[in-house]
């Protein structure tokens, strides 16, 4: 069911319903705590809502679970609003 909640979140995010998407990603993560894509897309949704602190926190977890998420975040337009934040810059430069 983690994939179903993730898919629901993804669809809601595409509709601009970021709060609802976050709730769906929460369910996916509750079922599968190491679901890095759910953490990543939750970070995107928080970024789009200008909740920088939470976006950085969720993105850090996504990167911890799968370092490839760092590369995706570097060019993902969902992070444009926080791209100049020093925490985001530092997160993009960290090496694992």
RODO-2510 file (C-alpha; in nm, 4 decimals, decimal comma):
residues 96
     n   res          X          Y          Z
     1     x     0,0000     0,0000     0,0000
     2     x     0,2997     0,2315     0,0289
     3     x     0,3075     0,2616    -0,3503
     4     x    -0,0636     0,3468    -0,3598
     5     x    -0,0207     0,6285    -0,1062
     6     x     0,2872     0,7496    -0,2920
     7     x     0,0991     0,7512    -0,6242
     8     x    -0,1871     0,9417    -0,4651
     9     x     0,0572     1,1970    -0,3266
    10     x     0,2287     1,2349    -0,6597
    11     x    -0,1017     1,2915    -0,8405
    12     x    -0,2189     1,5436    -0,5814
    13     x     0,1125     1,7269    -0,6050
    14     x     0,0730     1,7517    -0,9808
    15     x    -0,2656     1,9116    -0,9188
    16     x    -0,1047     2,1698    -0,6902
    17     x    -0,2681     2,0192    -0,3816
    18     x     0,0566     2,0087    -0,1869
    19     x    -0,0935     1,9814     0,1628
    20     x    -0,2932     1,6757     0,0551
    21     x     0,0122     1,5335    -0,1212
    22     x     0,2161     1,5679     0,1983
    23     x    -0,0491     1,3760     0,3933
    24     x    -0,0360     1,0945     0,1390
    25     x     0,3442     1,0833     0,1487
    26     x     0,3197     1,0667     0,5295
    27     x     0,1084     0,7512     0,4945
    28     x     0,3554     0,5973     0,2494
    29     x     0,6448     0,6726     0,4868
    30     x     0,4489     0,5362     0,7825
    31     x     0,4159     0,2046     0,5964
    32     x     0,7703     0,2079     0,4553
    33     x     1,0004     0,4423     0,6517
    34     x     1,2901     0,4012     0,4057
    35     x     1,0834     0,5069     0,1012
    36     x     1,3279     0,7705    -0,0245
    37     x     1,1091     0,8860    -0,3146
    38     x     0,8270     0,9696    -0,0739
    39     x     1,0693     1,1707     0,1438
    40     x     1,2038     1,3470    -0,1670
    41     x     0,8635     1,4407    -0,3062
    42     x     0,7495     1,5501     0,0359
    43     x     1,0514     1,7846     0,0422
    44     x     0,9417     1,9180    -0,2970
    45     x     0,5895     1,9834    -0,1695
    46     x     0,7166     2,1652     0,1398
    47     x     0,9479     2,3726    -0,0784
    48     x     0,6567     2,4713    -0,3014
    49     x     0,4701     2,5785     0,0139
    50     x     0,7747     2,7877     0,1169
    51     x     0,8230     2,5800     0,4333
    52     x     1,2006     2,5901     0,4012
    53     x     1,2869     2,4293     0,7343
    54     x     1,0717     2,1238     0,6718
    55     x     1,1755     2,0994     0,3065
    56     x     1,5428     2,0872     0,4079
    57     x     1,4705     1,8302     0,6801
    58     x     1,2785     1,6003     0,4419
    59     x     1,5375     1,6411     0,1657
    60     x     1,8179     1,5529     0,4084
    61     x     1,6376     1,2289     0,4946
    62     x     1,5794     1,1499     0,1258
    63     x     1,9511     1,1977     0,0585
    64     x     2,0470     0,9893     0,3624
    65     x     1,8341     0,7062     0,2268
    66     x     1,9552     0,7441    -0,1324
    67     x     2,2464     0,9782    -0,2156
    68     x     2,1280     0,9983    -0,5786
    69     x     1,8525     1,2300    -0,4563
    70     x     2,1172     1,5004    -0,4125
    71     x     2,1815     1,5033    -0,7882
    72     x     1,8095     1,5226    -0,8660
    73     x     1,7592     1,8109    -0,6233
    74     x     2,0350     2,0149    -0,7848
    75     x     1,8222     2,0732    -1,0952
    76     x     1,4663     2,0132    -0,9685
    77     x     1,2626     2,3304    -1,0230
    78     x     1,0519     2,2467    -0,7159
    79     x     1,3478     2,3693    -0,5108
    80     x     1,3915     2,7004    -0,6959
    81     x     1,2355     2,8947    -0,4066
    82     x     1,4950     2,7621    -0,1596
    83     x     1,7926     2,7191    -0,3918
    84     x     1,9741     3,0224    -0,2435
    85     x     1,9162     2,9181     0,1183
    86     x     2,2526     2,8399     0,2774
    87     x     2,1236     2,5100     0,4207
    88     x     2,0173     2,3948     0,0739
    89     x     2,3519     2,5039    -0,0731
    90     x     2,5383     2,3138     0,2001
    91     x     2,3222     2,0051     0,1502
    92     x     2,4013     2,0070    -0,2222
    93     x     2,7752     2,0249    -0,1505
    94     x     2,7959     1,7527     0,1159
    95     x     2,9806     1,4399     0,0199
    96     x     2,8855     1,0977     0,1486
***
